[in-house]
Amino acid sequence: MSRTGRRALDLSRGQIDMSHGAGGRAMAQLIEELFFGAFDNPALNREHDAALLARPEGRIVMSTDSFVVSPLFFPGGDIGKLAVCGTVNDLAMGGGVPKYLTAGFILEEGFPLADLQRIVESMAKTAQEAGVAIVSGDTKVVEKGHGDGIYINTAGVGLVPEGIEIGGERARPGDVVLISGPVGDHGVAIMSKRENLSFGSEIESDCQPLADLVAAMLAAVPETRVLRDPTRGGLGATMNEIAQQSGVGIELDEAAIPLRREVKSACELLGLDPLYVANEGKLIAICPEDKAAALLSAMQAHPRGRDAAAIGRVLEDDRRFVRMVTGLGGTRMVDWMAGEQLPRIC
Amino acid sequence: MSRTGRRALDLSRGQIDMSHGAGGRAMAQLIEELFFGAFDNPALNREHDAALLARPEGRIVMSTDSFVVSPLFFPGGDIGKLAVCGTVNDLAMGGGVPKYLTAGFILEEGFPLADLQRIVESMAKTAQEAGVAIVSGDTKVVEKGHGDGIYINTAGVGLVPEGIEIGGERARPGDVVLISGPVGDHGVAIMSKRENLSFGSEIESDCQPLADLVAAMLAAVPETRVLRDPTRGGLGATMNEIAQQSGVGIELDEAAIPLRREVKSACELLGLDPLYVANEGKLIAICPEDKAAALLSAMQAHPRGRDAAAIGRVLEDDRRFVRMVTGLGGTRMVDWMAGEQLPRIC
């Protein structure tokens, strides 16, 4: 029996029903037995709608992301791992050390409790790996047919150390563009699973928290100017955003962009351009030219940046164009992706 | 033409399509033309996934809520106003002065841009009224049939002034229970709209931000021990939560609980117990007996607490029971609500 005087949840065969979102005893039981067990920390256990936290030592960054990925479980991750990594990485890209997350769940009536448990445990494990505490949460339930199993929102707060100034508007002509590893793994892993395709060896999502990699990079090169994770829209959209915000051009070197052979093959088969395929465990860094070698070394010395490479350069260009020197020596424009490419990739 | 080189959004006849969630140009345009216009503030306009904020002066509180209310527009409010009030009020109930919000949108393909604009403008107006800045956001789009028009998540950060210690575990025997106004307005407004019922005059939701009321209360009585907004599960669930967390009993006086005549009639017709109907602009306060008169005066002196009343008392009771002395002089148990009462009320 739980504290609320009910039989324990049947986690192996039970399902979400409308009462789990109604604010009464069933909701209290779900929160107590499933969420508190996984997300154990002093702030959360105050059982208040707001979590009280210590006075932050420094500026803070805040970020949020909702996750609607389909399928919920995929090679290399699941919606829970993705939900923690997504916000942790956004905070890290703001130069922040991620500290606290909130988690909001929109559950569809009939969703298996066993799947919810698996997702929640994956979130807890990833949060621990990323060094963040999940301090406050919320659960809503919608009727069958008005959702898609589970949607998760996470929001987070990180602390920005003194002297760190990161921003998409800080790229300057002459700066070097670095990437922490091969592109396209996440998007292709999702699409392969969705289309039930096999490419010999299974392609895994690169979904991972990047806070420790960023800490190592900023320790080596505090002058780093831009950090950005190329998620939805991939490297192509991210480069255009930075060019736009900094008022510069960017030239990429196609041959230098790391890309796994099997991801390349899968993209050809699926009709995808790897430049626009989502990543969930990679980052772009832009730094002054004279710091690029040190930053690249710091990235390659870290397990999450082993395959890092310098892939381009920032140019003076009022038109804010992103171009790519192709393998054949020509130059092509790297446009914003125009419309839909991969729906529900995160 | 917008900065992204497209025709402006057709806000009167346009609809959400999958490209608005894909990370490319269409998504950038939606964010720029619709969200940035409404949520204008320096932190948001950095156009980065994470918002950089000043170093907070004091402890912080964090909270999150997702909103799935149906219908989206109802007398006295809409899902946007609700999404801002919900999180602002959770922060205020933690003793915090709400400062920053994030907003995550899950949009269904086909959702009218005109409705989205109306909701976003309502959020902006409510945020201004509540004194919070919406500093970071996220937009996802799901296929038609996998959502319900729009779901919104908000998460927030507030600052807790020195000397303020609020918590559901702080009620002590002898303390007085106060409420800021009549119960049940929000739930009944939603149900009336949903069932297309009319009760002579239209019943409006009480949906409103309570941060300024809380500030006035804490200025008058910093010794206030518990603050809680009786949302899902209503007054009944909230009282049980506090009794549970503080390890006390609570006795309510039915005759003292403010309840509008038309809400009472509607509850009788709909078969609802107003004690368990959601409120979105009311709060419960618990304070030491010798401070109760001062706290009640401070509440009644504020426009959002005009109809405040003392409604009960905290008792010593290891069983943590909540009881109510009825109008006829008897006593009944106020249980947790057992299962579903009103689905998708917030």
HADDOCK unambig.tbl for C-alpha pairs under 7 A between the chains (distance, minus, plus):
assign (segid A and resid 18 and name CA) (segid B and resid 340 and name CA) 6.10 0.50 0.50
assign (segid A and resid 18 and name CA) (segid B and resid 343 and name CA) 6.77 0.50 0.50
assign (segid A and resid 19 and name CA) (segid B and resid 339 and name CA) 4.83 0.50 0.50
assign (segid A and resid 19 and name CA) (segid B and resid 340 and name CA) 4.15 0.50 0.50
assign (segid A and resid 22 and name CA) (segid B and resid 232 and name CA) 6.23 0.50 0.50
assign (segid A and resid 22 and name CA) (segid B and resid 233 and name CA) 6.54 0.50 0.50
assign (segid A and resid 22 and name CA) (segid B and resid 340 and name CA) 5.25 0.50 0.50
assign (segid A and resid 22 and name CA) (segid B and resid 341 and name CA) 6.47 0.50 0.50
assign (segid A and resid 22 and name CA) (segid B and resid 342 and name CA) 6.68 0.50 0.50
assign (segid A and resid 22 and name CA) (segid B and resid 343 and name CA) 6.13 0.50 0.50
assign (segid A and resid 23 and name CA) (segid B and resid 232 and name CA) 4.74 0.50 0.50
assign (segid A and resid 23 and name CA) (segid B and resid 233 and name CA) 4.56 0.50 0.50
assign (segid A and resid 24 and name CA) (segid B and resid 233 and name CA) 5.57 0.50 0.50
assign (segid A and resid 24 and name CA) (segid B and resid 237 and name CA) 6.16 0.50 0.50
assign (segid A and resid 24 and name CA) (segid B and resid 336 and name CA) 5.82 0.50 0.50
assign (segid A and resid 24 and name CA) (segid B and resid 337 and name CA) 4.81 0.50 0.50
assign (segid A and resid 24 and name CA) (segid B and resid 338 and name CA) 5.86 0.50 0.50
assign (segid A and resid 24 and name CA) (segid B and resid 339 and name CA) 6.17 0.50 0.50
assign (segid A and resid 25 and name CA) (segid B and resid 336 and name CA) 5.84 0.50 0.50
assign (segid A and resid 25 and name CA) (segid B and resid 337 and name CA) 6.19 0.50 0.50
assign (segid A and resid 25 and name CA) (segid B and resid 338 and name CA) 5.42 0.50 0.50
assign (segid A and resid 25 and name CA) (segid B and resid 339 and name CA) 6.72 0.50 0.50
assign (segid A and resid 26 and name CA) (segid B and resid 338 and name CA) 6.85 0.50 0.50
assign (segid A and resid 26 and name CA) (segid B and resid 339 and name CA) 6.18 0.50 0.50
assign (segid A and resid 48 and name CA) (segid B and resid 168 and name CA) 6.72 0.50 0.50
assign (segid A and resid 49 and name CA) (segid B and resid 63 and name CA) 6.21 0.50 0.50
assign (segid A and resid 49 and name CA) (segid B and resid 90 and name CA) 5.74 0.50 0.50
assign (segid A and resid 50 and name CA) (segid B and resid 61 and name CA) 5.92 0.50 0.50
assign (segid A and resid 50 and name CA) (segid B and resid 62 and name CA) 5.33 0.50 0.50
assign (segid A and resid 50 and name CA) (segid B and resid 63 and name CA) 4.50 0.50 0.50
assign (segid A and resid 50 and name CA) (segid B and resid 90 and name CA) 5.73 0.50 0.50
assign (segid A and resid 50 and name CA) (segid B and resid 91 and name CA) 5.64 0.50 0.50
assign (segid A and resid 50 and name CA) (segid B and resid 94 and name CA) 5.57 0.50 0.50
assign (segid A and resid 51 and name CA) (segid B and resid 61 and name CA) 5.20 0.50 0.50
assign (segid A and resid 51 and name CA) (segid B and resid 62 and name CA) 5.16 0.50 0.50
assign (segid A and resid 51 and name CA) (segid B and resid 63 and name CA) 6.31 0.50 0.50
assign (segid A and resid 52 and name CA) (segid B and resid 60 and name CA) 6.06 0.50 0.50
assign (segid A and resid 52 and name CA) (segid B and resid 61 and name CA) 4.45 0.50 0.50
assign (segid A and resid 52 and name CA) (segid B and resid 62 and name CA) 6.77 0.50 0.50
assign (segid A and resid 53 and name CA) (segid B and resid 59 and name CA) 5.85 0.50 0.50
assign (segid A and resid 53 and name CA) (segid B and resid 60 and name CA) 5.23 0.50 0.50
assign (segid A and resid 53 and name CA) (segid B and resid 61 and name CA) 5.77 0.50 0.50
assign (segid A and resid 54 and name CA) (segid B and resid 59 and name CA) 4.83 0.50 0.50
assign (segid A and resid 54 and name CA) (segid B and resid 60 and name CA) 6.37 0.50 0.50
assign (segid A and resid 55 and name CA) (segid B and resid 58 and name CA) 4.98 0.50 0.50
assign (segid A and resid 55 and name CA) (segid B and resid 59 and name CA) 3.86 0.50 0.50
assign (segid A and resid 55 and name CA) (segid B and resid 60 and name CA) 6.13 0.50 0.50
assign (segid A and resid 56 and name CA) (segid B and resid 56 and name CA) 6.57 0.50 0.50
assign (segid A and resid 58 and name CA) (segid B and resid 55 and name CA) 4.95 0.50 0.50
assign (segid A and resid 59 and name CA) (segid B and resid 53 and name CA) 5.84 0.50 0.50
assign (segid A and resid 59 and name CA) (segid B and resid 54 and name CA) 4.82 0.50 0.50
assign (segid A and resid 59 and name CA) (segid B and resid 55 and name CA) 3.85 0.50 0.50
assign (segid A and resid 60 and name CA) (segid B and resid 52 and name CA) 6.05 0.50 0.50
assign (segid A and resid 60 and name CA) (segid B and resid 53 and name CA) 5.21 0.50 0.50
assign (segid A and resid 60 and name CA) (segid B and resid 54 and name CA) 6.36 0.50 0.50
assign (segid A and resid 60 and name CA) (segid B and resid 55 and name CA) 6.11 0.50 0.50
assign (segid A and resid 61 and name CA) (segid B and resid 50 and name CA) 5.93 0.50 0.50
assign (segid A and resid 61 and name CA) (segid B and resid 51 and name CA) 5.20 0.50 0.50
assign (segid A and resid 61 and name CA) (segid B and resid 52 and name CA) 4.44 0.50 0.50
assign (segid A and resid 61 and name CA) (segid B and resid 53 and name CA) 5.76 0.50 0.50
assign (segid A and resid 62 and name CA) (segid B and resid 50 and name CA) 5.33 0.50 0.50
assign (segid A and resid 62 and name CA) (segid B and resid 51 and name CA) 5.14 0.50 0.50
assign (segid A and resid 62 and name CA) (segid B and resid 52 and name CA) 6.76 0.50 0.50
assign (segid A and resid 63 and name CA) (segid B and resid 49 and name CA) 6.20 0.50 0.50
assign (segid A and resid 63 and name CA) (segid B and resid 50 and name CA) 4.47 0.50 0.50
assign (segid A and resid 63 and name CA) (segid B and resid 51 and name CA) 6.27 0.50 0.50
assign (segid A and resid 63 and name CA) (segid B and resid 102 and name CA) 6.68 0.50 0.50
assign (segid A and resid 63 and name CA) (segid B and resid 136 and name CA) 5.67 0.50 0.50
assign (segid A and resid 64 and name CA) (segid B and resid 102 and name CA) 6.11 0.50 0.50
assign (segid A and resid 64 and name CA) (segid B and resid 104 and name CA) 6.59 0.50 0.50
assign (segid A and resid 64 and name CA) (segid B and resid 136 and name CA) 6.61 0.50 0.50
assign (segid A and resid 64 and name CA) (segid B and resid 137 and name CA) 6.03 0.50 0.50
assign (segid A and resid 64 and name CA) (segid B and resid 138 and name CA) 6.42 0.50 0.50
assign (segid A and resid 65 and name CA) (segid B and resid 104 and name CA) 6.18 0.50 0.50
assign (segid A and resid 65 and name CA) (segid B and resid 138 and name CA) 5.39 0.50 0.50
assign (segid A and resid 66 and name CA) (segid B and resid 104 and name CA) 5.89 0.50 0.50
assign (segid A and resid 66 and name CA) (segid B and resid 138 and name CA) 6.67 0.50 0.50
assign (segid A and resid 66 and name CA) (segid B and resid 140 and name CA) 6.80 0.50 0.50
assign (segid A and resid 90 and name CA) (segid B and resid 49 and name CA) 5.72 0.50 0.50
assign (segid A and resid 90 and name CA) (segid B and resid 50 and name CA) 5.71 0.50 0.50
assign (segid A and resid 91 and name CA) (segid B and resid 50 and name CA) 5.64 0.50 0.50
assign (segid A and resid 94 and name CA) (segid B and resid 50 and name CA) 5.55 0.50 0.50
assign (segid A and resid 102 and name CA) (segid B and resid 63 and name CA) 6.70 0.50 0.50
assign (segid A and resid 102 and name CA) (segid B and resid 64 and name CA) 6.12 0.50 0.50
assign (segid A and resid 104 and name CA) (segid B and resid 64 and name CA) 6.57 0.50 0.50
assign (segid A and resid 104 and name CA) (segid B and resid 65 and name CA) 6.18 0.50 0.50
assign (segid A and resid 104 and name CA) (segid B and resid 66 and name CA) 5.90 0.50 0.50
assign (segid A and resid 136 and name CA) (segid B and resid 62 and name CA) 6.99 0.50 0.50
assign (segid A and resid 136 and name CA) (segid B and resid 63 and name CA) 5.69 0.50 0.50
assign (segid A and resid 136 and name CA) (segid B and resid 64 and name CA) 6.62 0.50 0.50
assign (segid A and resid 137 and name CA) (segid B and resid 64 and name CA) 6.01 0.50 0.50
assign (segid A and resid 138 and name CA) (segid B and resid 64 and name CA) 6.39 0.50 0.50
assign (segid A and resid 138 and name CA) (segid B and resid 65 and name CA) 5.38 0.50 0.50
assign (segid A and resid 138 and name CA) (segid B and resid 66 and name CA) 6.67 0.50 0.50
assign (segid A and resid 140 and name CA) (segid B and resid 66 and name CA) 6.77 0.50 0.50
assign (segid A and resid 142 and name CA) (segid B and resid 344 and name CA) 6.85 0.50 0.50
assign (segid A and resid 145 and name CA) (segid B and resid 146 and name CA) 6.84 0.50 0.50
assign (segid A and resid 146 and name CA) (segid B and resid 145 and name CA) 6.84 0.50 0.50
assign (segid A and resid 146 and name CA) (segid B and resid 146 and name CA) 5.87 0.50 0.50
assign (segid A and resid 146 and name CA) (segid B and resid 147 and name CA) 4.93 0.50 0.50
assign (segid A and resid 146 and name CA) (segid B and resid 148 and name CA) 5.48 0.50 0.50
assign (segid A and resid 147 and name CA) (segid B and resid 146 and name CA) 4.94 0.50 0.50
assign (segid A and resid 147 and name CA) (segid B and resid 147 and name CA) 4.62 0.50 0.50
assign (segid A and resid 148 and name CA) (segid B and resid 146 and name CA) 5.49 0.50 0.50
assign (segid A and resid 153 and name CA) (segid B and resid 153 and name CA) 6.83 0.50 0.50
assign (segid A and resid 155 and name CA) (segid B and resid 155 and name CA) 6.22 0.50 0.50
assign (segid A and resid 168 and name CA) (segid B and resid 48 and name CA) 6.73 0.50 0.50
assign (segid A and resid 232 and name CA) (segid B and resid 22 and name CA) 6.23 0.50 0.50
assign (segid A and resid 232 and name CA) (segid B and resid 23 and name CA) 4.72 0.50 0.50
assign (segid A and resid 233 and name CA) (segid B and resid 22 and name CA) 6.53 0.50 0.50
assign (segid A and resid 233 and name CA) (segid B and resid 23 and name CA) 4.55 0.50 0.50
assign (segid A and resid 233 and name CA) (segid B and resid 24 and name CA) 5.56 0.50 0.50
assign (segid A and resid 237 and name CA) (segid B and resid 24 and name CA) 6.14 0.50 0.50
assign (segid A and resid 336 and name CA) (segid B and resid 24 and name CA) 5.82 0.50 0.50
assign (segid A and resid 336 and name CA) (segid B and resid 25 and name CA) 5.84 0.50 0.50
assign (segid A and resid 337 and name CA) (segid B and resid 24 and name CA) 4.81 0.50 0.50
assign (segid A and resid 337 and name CA) (segid B and resid 25 and name CA) 6.20 0.50 0.50
assign (segid A and resid 338 and name CA) (segid B and resid 24 and name CA) 5.87 0.50 0.50
assign (segid A and resid 338 and name CA) (segid B and resid 25 and name CA) 5.41 0.50 0.50
assign (segid A and resid 338 and name CA) (segid B and resid 26 and name CA) 6.85 0.50 0.50
assign (segid A and resid 339 and name CA) (segid B and resid 19 and name CA) 4.84 0.50 0.50
assign (segid A and resid 339 and name CA) (segid B and resid 24 and name CA) 6.20 0.50 0.50
assign (segid A and resid 339 and name CA) (segid B and resid 25 and name CA) 6.73 0.50 0.50
assign (segid A and resid 339 and name CA) (segid B and resid 26 and name CA) 6.20 0.50 0.50
assign (segid A and resid 340 and name CA) (segid B and resid 18 and name CA) 6.11 0.50 0.50
assign (segid A and resid 340 and name CA) (segid B and resid 19 and name CA) 4.14 0.50 0.50
assign (segid A and resid 340 and name CA) (segid B and resid 22 and name CA) 5.28 0.50 0.50
assign (segid A and resid 341 and name CA) (segid B and resid 22 and name CA) 6.53 0.50 0.50
assign (segid A and resid 342 and name CA) (segid B and resid 22 and name CA) 6.70 0.50 0.50
assign (segid A and resid 343 and name CA) (segid B and resid 18 and name CA) 6.77 0.50 0.50
assign (segid A and resid 343 and name CA) (segid B and resid 22 and name CA) 6.12 0.50 0.50
assign (segid A and resid 344 and name CA) (segid B and resid 142 and name CA) 6.85 0.50 0.50
